[in-house]
Amino acid sequence: MDNIATAGAKAPRLTWANYISFGTGDLAQNLIFQTVACFLMLYLCTVLKINPAFVSGLILAVRLLDCFWSPVVGKYIDNHNPRLGKYRTYLLYGGIPLTVAACLLMLPAVATWSMSMKIVYATVSYTLLSMIYSVVNIPYGSIMASMTRDNDEVLVLTSTRMVCANIGQIIVQAGFPIGLAMCVHSAINWNQATFMAIGTIPAFIILPSLPILKKWFGKKGLYYLLLSVGFVGFAILFTIGKFFDVQSCKTIIQIAKVMTGVGLLVGSLMWALVPEVVTEAEYRTGNRPAAIVNALAGVAFKAGFSVAGWITPLVMGMIGFNLASEESALPTDPKAWFTVTCIFAIVGFVLLTLCFLGSRENITTTPEKPVSFKEMWQEFKANKCLQLVLGVFVVVFLASFISAPVNAYYTELNNYSAIVQNAILWFTTIIPAVLLIVVGYLIFKYPLTDERLDEMNKEIENRQLNA
């Protein structure tokens, strides 16, 4: 085993500058990721007028391709050591093409092309963006496991990262429709923008309080509490949408949306379990496969994301709600979409640079021989903790993203037919609520306690000191 950073010695304590610099990387990526997750489907259907059935297939195909691409990226990263840092390097080398690809995703001229050319351009541009995104996202996730072994520091890193991620989420989910309205000089629908973004508010309260909340409720107890609050929130949204006038219940709706954000916040907290899984793998094998584990976590995350992106436009079209022909909930000017996307992408690259400069790799290892895909599969089969964590990623992000594009329509529920209203309610309330129950069961099965992790870390350090 070739130890690149600290050979057996304990890594120095992290500073708040390290925490915040690391967190800016997630803020940067979310400016692009949330744009794609929440608005790409609407752009393709309402601006380019591409058939929703094709958009559904495109989103599924690209994301499934990325599920195979991510392990390739993870394998390559774990087997190489670039001069600027084993993981940090890719924030710059991947950040530049990622920014360019994001800007080109919604090129205004495409709206004037023939339908066949629109389809070709959408396919190529989205595929490239998705593949480049993995080249940045996987090593970024691996940086956390290379910065510290300390559980408390991992918790602070995760909290900081997720606060920054949710800042990116609220900026995009509220800022994108506001930005579109400003670009076309139309009135801003504040109720819609608030509804789409308000679910991120719990992150700014709960994540900074994680050490205290974890001490009060325990790791699993905290997860169960958050999931329960989220389930109640979805139930309230369903009840109001089904039996009351949405326009007259704005305050209750906003409160319920905040509650759903509490439940879906579990998806953010799951990233704190990834370093635990890496430690468990190192304890068993002697190798610390941070990029591989993060790549597999990315596959699970994208699997949930893929199914959500596939089902939503497909089913909406099947029940008669054609996003390409129905009245759009957002402006459809191509130049406006391009302008807002470019602003987010360029700001994101600046933040990636800050992350590169401020993150510090203290614990990195390189296998004595290159990791093979067979070994990756063996690690997946051997690591029960990894299997459970990946299962949670699939389900919780399916719950998060299956409703994301439809949220823009919830506040306008009364403008649509009864059939369409029911479809919107299924995607924004019923399905996510059921999936939260599944997440709770998977967390119940997760075996690693903090005490066990402390024992593993001490044993690993002793092995290195005696090597």
N, C-alpha and C positions, 0 to 999 in steps of 0.2 A: 504494500500500500504506500503510495507516494503522497505524503501530506504536504499540501501546497502552502497552507497558511500557518496554523499553529500546530506544531508537531508535539502533541501530548500536553502542552501547557494550556492552562485555562485562558480563554480569550478575555481581553480587557472589557470592562463594563462599557455598555453603550451609553451615549449621551442623547439628549433630546434633539440635538442637531441630526444625529443618525436616524432617530425615529421619524422625524418630520421629513427628512430628505428621502428616506425609503418610502414614506407614504405618498409623496408627490408622484411617484411612479404609477400608483394605482389611480390617482386623480387624472393623470395624463391619459392613461389607457381607457378610462371610463368615458372621457370626452368623445372618443371614437366608438367604443363598444356600445354605449347606451344609444348613440345616434343610430347605429345599425340595428340594435335590438328593438328599439321603440319606433323607429321611423322609416327604415329602409323598405319594409313591406308596403307601408302607406305611400312612399315615394314611387315605387314601381307600379303600384296599382292606380293611384290617383293622379300622378303627374305624368308618368309615361304611358298610362292607360294599358299596361300589360295585363293579360288575363290572370285573375287570381289563382286559377288552377296551375298555370305555368309557374307563377311566383312561388307557390307552395312547393312544387317539385324542385325548383332552383334552390330555394333555401335549404331544403332537406339534402339535396345532392352535395352542395358545397360544404355544409356542416358535417355530413358523413365523411366526405373526403378529408376534411380537417381532422376527423377522429383518427384516421390512419396517418395523417401527416404529423400530428403532434408527437406520437412516439418516435418517429424518425428524428424530429428536432431534439427531443429529450435525450435520445441515444447519442446523437452527435455532440451535444453540449457536455454531457457527462464524460465523454471520452476525449475532450480537447481542453486546452488551457491557453486561451488567447492572452496576449501580452497585457492588455488593459484590464484583465480580470476574468475569471472563469465564467462568471455570469453577467457582470456589469457591462462587459464589452458590447453585448447585443442591444443594450439600451440606445447606444449611438449608432452602431452599424445597422441595426434594424429600424431605428427610429426615423431615419431620413426617408427610406423608401415607404415606410408606413404612412408618414405624413403626406407624401406625394400621392400614394394610392387612395388615401381617404379623400383628398381634394378632387381627384378624378372620378370618384364614385358617382357623383351627381353633376356631371358636366352639363351645362345648360343646353349646348347645341344638340345633345342626344334627343331632346324632346321633339325636334323637328325632323328626325330621321324616320325612315320606314319602320314598320313594326318588326320586321325580321332583323334589321340592323340594331334596333333597340334591344332586342332579346340577346343578340350576340354580345353587344357591349355590356349589358347588365351581367351576363354570365361571366365574361372574362374579368371585368373590373371587380366584381364581388369575390370571385375565386382568388384573385391575386391579393386583395386586401385581407382576406381571411387567412391565407397562408403566411403572409408577412406578419400579421398580428401575432400568430403563434411564435414566431421567431423572437418577438419581444416579450410576450406574456409568459412563456414557460421559463426562460432564465430569470425574469423578474421575480416570479414566485419562488424560484430556487434560492434567491438571495437571502430570504428570511432564514432558511435552514442553515445558511452558511455564515450568518452573523453571530449566532449565539446558540448554546445548548440550554441556557437557563430558562425554565418554564415561565418565570415572572417576566423576563425580558421578551420572550416569545409572545406572551399575552399583550404586553404593551405595544410591541411591533404590530400585532394583529389589530389591536384597537386603533392604532394610529392609521394603519393602512386602510381599514374599513371606514373610518371617519372620512378620510380623503376620498375613498371610492364613492361614498355617499354624497360628498360635496359635488363630485363629478356627475353623479346621477341626478341630483336636484338641479344642477346647472343645465343639464341637457333636457331633462323631462319638462322643466318649467321654461327654460330659456329658449328651447327650439321653437315651440309655438309662438312665444313672445317675439323672438327674432324674426320669424316668418311674417308676423303681423306688421312689425316695424318696417320690414323691407318692402312690403306692398302697400304701406300707409293705410292699413285698415285698423279698426278698433280691436284692442286686445281682449280676448276672452279670458278674463282673470279667473273665473270659476273653473274653467277647463284646465288652465295651466296649474292652478293650485291643486286640483284633484290629482293630476298626474304626478306631481312632485311631492305632495305632503306626506306620502308614505315613507319618505326617507328621513323625516324629522326624528323618529325614535333613535336612529343611529347616533345622532349628535348628543343624545342624553345617555343612552345605554352603553355605547362603546367606551366612552371615557370612564364609565363607572364599573367596567367589567371586573377589575380586581376585587372591589367591594362586593358586587353582586355575586360573584363566584364564591366568595367567602361565606356569604349569607345563605345561599341556596345550594351550593355545590355545583359542579360542572353540569351534570345531567339535570338536576333540579331547575337550573336556570333555563336550559333548553325547553323543558316541559312547560315552564311558566310562559315563556315567550310564545310557544306554539299555541297554548290555550288562549292567550289574548288575541292572537291573530285569527284563530278559528271564530271567536265571538265577533270580531270585526267583520269578517266575511259574511257571517249570518245576518248581521245588521244591514249590510249593504244589499243583500238579497231581499230581505224583508221590505226595505224601503222601495227598492226598484220594482218589486212585484206588486205591492199593495198600496203604495203611496205615490204622490207626485214628487219626483226627484227635485224639481225646481224649488219646491216649497220646504225642502228639508236639508238645505245646504249645510247648516252647522252640524247636524247629526251625521251627515254623510262624510264631512271632513274629519270628524272625530273617529268614525268607523274606519276610514282610510288610514288614519294614523295607526289604529290598532292592527290592521292587516300588515302594515309595515313592521310592527313589532314581531309578528309571527315569521314573516319572510326574512327578518334579520338573522335568523338561524343560518341561512345560507352564507352570510358574511362570516359568522362565527366558526363555521366549519373549516375555514382556512387555517384556524389555530390548531386544528387536529392534524394538518398535513405534516408539520415538523415532528409531531409525535410519531406518525407513521414512519417517517424517515429514520427517527431514532430507533424504532423497533426493528427496522430492516438492518441498520448498522449493528445493533446488538446481536442479531442472528448471524449476519454474514461477514461483518468486519468492514463492509463498504457502505458509504453514505450516499445513496443514489438519489440526491435531491432533485435533479432535473428529471429523472425518469419518473419518480413518484409524482412530481408536479405535472409532468406530461400526461400521466394516467388520470390525475385529478382533472386536468384540462379536457381529456377525452370524455370523462363522465359529465363534467359541466356542459360541454358542447353537445353531448347526447341529449340532455334535458332541453337545452337551447334549441337543438335541431328538431326534436319532436314538437316542441311548442311552435316553432316557426313554420312547420309543415302543416300541423293540424288547423291552426287558426284560419288562414285564408281559404284552405280547402273546404272546411266545414261551413264557414260563412257563405262561401259560394254555393255549396250544396243546398243550403236552406233558403237560398234566394237573395241573399244580401251580397250583391256584387260591388265590391269596393271600387271597381273601375267605372261604374256607371251611377252609383248612388251619390247623393250629395256628400261631398267630403267635409270632414270636421275641421280640416286645416286648409290654408291657402295653397294653391297649386301652381304658383309662378316658379318656373325652373330656376331662374336667376336667384330668387330668394333662398331656395333650398341649397344651391351651390354656395352662396355667400355665407350662410350660417354654418354649414359643414366645414368650410375652409377656416373659418375663425376658430372653431373648436380644434381642428387638426393642428394648426400652427401653434396655438397656445399649448397644446398637448406636447409638442416636441420640445418646447422650452422647459416644461416641467420634467420631461424625461432626462434632459441634460442636468437639471438640478439633482435628480435622483442618482444619476451616474456619479456626480461629484461628491455626494454626501453619504452614499452607502459604503459600508466597510465589510469586506469578506474576511472573516476570521477562521472559519472552519470549512475547508474544501478538500476533497480527496479525489484522486483519479485512480480507477481500477488498474491493476497490474496488466490486465489484458482487456481489450475493448469489450464492452457490454454488448451482448447479442440480443436479438428480439426473442429468442428462445428463453434467455435468462430473464428478460422482462416479464414474459408470460409465467415463468416459474415463480418469480417474485410475487406476481399477482395471486397465483394459486396458493402460495405459502403464507401470505400475509392477510390473515382474516380481518385485521383492523383496517387494512387498506380496502378490502372488499366492502366493508360496511360504510366507510367514509365515501367511497365512490358511489355507493347506492344512494346515500343521502344527497350527494351533489346532483345526481340525475333527477331525483324527485323534487328537491327543493327549488332547483332552478327551472324545472318544468313548471312548477307552481308560479314562479316569479314571472316567467316570460310568456306563458300562455295567455296572460291577460294584458301584457304590456301594450301591444298595438291597439287593443280594443278599448283601453282606458279613455282614450280621447273621445269615445262615443258614449260613455256612461252618462256624463252630465247632460248629453243631448238625447237621452233615452226616449223622451216623450215625442220626439220628432219622427220615430220609426214605427213600423207596423208591429203588431203583437208578436208575430213569429220572430222578427228581427230582435225585438226586445228580449225575448226568452233566450235567444242565442247569445246576446251580449251578457246577460246575467249568468249563463252557464260558464262563459269564459272568464268573467271578472269576479265571480263569487263561488259557485258550487264546486267546480273542478279544483281550484286552488285550496279550498277548505278540506276537501277529501284528501288531497295530497299531503297536507300538513299532518293528518293523522298517520299516514304511512311514514313520514319523516320521524315522528315520535317513536314509532315501533323500532325503526332502524337504530335510533340513538339509544334506546333501551338495551339493544344487543351489543353495543360498543363496550369492550372490556377494559381498556387502558385507564387506570386511575393515575392521579398525580404522584402518589406514593410509589407506584410501580415504575413510573417514568424516572423518578429520582434515583431509584435503585439501578436502573439500566444505565443512566448517564454516569453514575459513579463507577460502575463496572467498566464501561467503555474507556473512561479516563484512566483507570488503573491499568487496563491492558496497554494503552498507549505509553504510559510512564514506564512500564516494565518491558516494553518492546526493545 
